[in-house]
Amino acid sequence: MKVIFPVVMLLLVSVVMPVDAASPKVTELAVTTKVSKGKPIDAVHRISYRSVKFLYGFTRTLSEPPQETTVTQVWLRDGQPFKEVTMPVKGRRWRLYSTLPIDASSVGRWRLEVRDADGQLLKATEFHIN
């Protein structure tokens, strides 16, 4: 009886205590000039502000097990937060994107980060606007 009681208590605690859902995994992250048919058409690493009026931050996620959560895309310019967009993830495989308008004032070093609902960094990419 002495051995069974601790094992039963351990089982009860593990059943009653909620387990934090794992963050979705970012399987693809790209800064692109266009999203077509749910896919980025290119990956920008350096671009002139004269080329396009918008850039898109494209993220593809995989959630095991499937779950509903959110991710936040954080656009940073020269290391400083510029724009944050929080979006829902509603399935096992999910695609989402946000936009960044660009003009002459956008010149500089940029970074796009994807963060989970708790603010933990999942993935990042860097690019430069001339």
Buried (B, 14 or more C-beta within 10 A) or exposed (E): EEEEEEEEEEEEEEEEEEEEEEBBEBEBBBBBBEBEEEEBEEBBEEBEBEEBEEBBBBBBBBBEEEBEBBBBBBBBBEEEEBBEBEBEBEBEEBBBBBBBEBEEEBBBEBBBBBBBBEEEEBBBBEBEBE
